[in-house]
């Protein structure tokens, strides 16, 4: 219900950005004795830059909040108008399907289920035609929900500011009286898109791409240099790093779908052998490979860790 000021801050052939500024007059704190919010109010300033790049399939939102108010929660609501009783949320190496709305069967429990649930930065809803929308955050946002209201509203919890942390005395940092910054993308889902596409978008937003410098004789040669490629978009890179015992490199990939998948991993590195490992990097079996290529079969949501010896 608060008015917003909207400015076009960038309008070029490759990018357009809008700045949305608003002030919300909120109760300044919660009275711990009466459990009522104060009559005294403070102006909470919220600034969001919304950017669309040329040929991009998603919007990027960067929000900055000067949090001067205590004892409150800040959410962003996304009415989806998508039918269906379920929504999905990311977990470690997995996407879980949940029912929208509250589970009232837990109302009599000591700790009833809440509308908000944990997630690993991705939440979305898909229609019966396999189209929909997802909200993708690279870091810092770990709670979301989907209501079963008329518009099937997705909600993203940006932060909670509260008086104390359980089992900690005198800690006031939980009120988050500071400048808070958030980043996420609003990503439409088209027919044929998969959960792996959203994970790759999350990696892109995190801006953690691996890059190495190498002297090349020509631009054409530089364009051909890549450490590896994965042929199946449902198979997602989790980590590529030096082995803990310095015996080669560790490559961890996983199947980000609920169906079996096959992929070919090709590397330009001079690999002597590929070794299947446990998550703890314990060697298991030497795998068959051909000139830097290896074919792997995955069960649904299966994780595989490889040691690359050079």
QUINOR-V434598 format. One record per run of one state. SS is the DSSP state (h for helix, s for strand, l for the rest). FROM is the first residue (numbers start at 1). TO is the last residue. If there is no record, write none. Layout:
# QUINOR-V434598
SS;FROM;TO
SS;FROM;TO
This chain:
# QUINOR-V434598
l;1;3
s;4;11
l;12;14
s;15;27
l;28;29
s;30;31
l;32;35
s;36;37
l;38;40
s;41;53
l;54;57
s;58;66
l;67;71
s;72;79
l;80;85
s;86;91
l;92;93
s;94;99
l;100;103
h;104;106
l;107;116
s;117;118
l;119;121
s;122;126
l;127;131
s;132;136
l;137;142
s;143;146
l;147;152
s;153;161
l;162;172
h;173;175
l;176;178
s;179;189
l;190;194
h;195;206
l;207;218
h;219;223
l;224;227
s;228;230
l;231;234
s;235;242
l;243;248
s;249;255
l;256;260
s;261;267
l;268;272
s;273;277
l;278;282
s;283;287
l;288;289
s;290;290
l;291;292
s;293;298
l;299;302
s;303;309
l;310;310
